[in-house]
Amino acid sequence: MAPISMMKLRPLVKKHAGRVRGVSFRPTSSQLFGITSHQPSDGVQREETQRVLLELQAELAAEKLKRKEVEDEIAAEKTKKQAVEDKVAARKIKM
């Protein structure tokens, strides 16, 4: 049987379901980001985020296209260089 002091404390102790908060010395998400993960974002913020995302995706696509063009130019230059080297080698063989 539990001691009387424990019987008196038992109703004061609450049992918490879910995660325990405030135990760590690390900063909380609300301290880092200014909002909690449970707060709904408003429509304006969502639209702005969507706009920025679309701009960044368009910028990324443009950069990928530029990179492809540069890679194609490099490949063409390598092909030309190889053709010149082949001609030089062919001339040396004829001599």
C-alpha positions in Angstrom: 0.0 0.0 0.0 1.3 3.5 -0.9 2.3 5.9 1.9 -0.2 8.6 2.8 2.0 11.3 1.4 2.0 9.7 -2.0 -1.7 9.3 -1.9 -2.1 13.0 -1.3 0.3 13.9 -4.2 -1.2 11.6 -6.7 -4.3 13.9 -7.6 -1.9 16.8 -8.1 0.3 15.1 -10.6 -1.2 15.4 -14.2 -0.5 12.8 -16.8 0.4 14.3 -20.1 -0.2 12.5 -23.4 2.0 13.4 -26.4 5.3 15.1 -26.4 6.8 16.9 -23.4 7.6 20.5 -23.9 10.1 22.9 -22.3 12.5 20.2 -21.0 15.5 21.0 -23.2 17.9 23.9 -23.2 17.6 24.3 -27.0 15.5 27.1 -28.5 12.0 26.3 -29.4 10.6 26.6 -33.0 8.6 29.7 -32.0 11.8 31.3 -30.7 13.7 30.5 -33.9 11.0 31.1 -36.5 8.5 33.4 -34.7 5.6 31.0 -35.2 4.7 27.6 -34.1 4.1 24.6 -36.4 0.5 24.6 -35.2 -0.4 28.1 -36.4 -2.2 28.3 -39.7 -0.5 30.5 -42.3 -2.6 33.2 -43.8 -3.5 33.4 -47.5 -1.3 36.4 -48.2 1.8 34.7 -46.9 1.0 31.5 -48.8 0.5 33.4 -52.0 3.8 35.3 -51.6 5.6 32.0 -50.9 4.0 30.5 -54.0 5.0 33.5 -56.1 8.6 33.3 -54.9 8.7 29.6 -55.5 7.5 30.0 -59.0 10.1 32.8 -59.6 12.9 30.6 -58.3 11.7 27.6 -60.4 11.7 29.8 -63.5 15.2 31.1 -62.7 16.5 27.6 -62.2 15.1 26.5 -65.5 16.8 29.4 -67.2 20.1 28.6 -65.5 19.8 25.0 -66.6 19.2 26.0 -70.2 22.2 28.3 -70.1 24.3 25.5 -68.7 23.2 23.1 -71.4 24.1 25.7 -74.1 27.6 26.1 -72.6 28.0 22.4 -72.3 27.0 22.0 -76.0 29.5 24.7 -77.0 32.2 22.9 -75.1 31.3 19.6 -76.8 31.4 21.3 -80.2 34.8 22.8 -79.5 36.2 19.4 -78.4 34.9 17.9 -81.6 36.6 20.6 -83.7 39.8 20.2 -81.7 39.8 16.5 -82.3 39.2 17.0 -86.0 42.2 19.3 -86.2 44.4 16.8 -84.3 43.3 14.0 -86.6 44.2 16.1 -89.7 47.6 16.9 -88.2 48.2 13.2 -87.3 47.1 12.2 -90.9 49.6 14.6 -92.4 52.4 13.3 -90.2 51.7 9.8 -91.4 51.9 10.8 -95.1 55.3 12.4 -94.6 
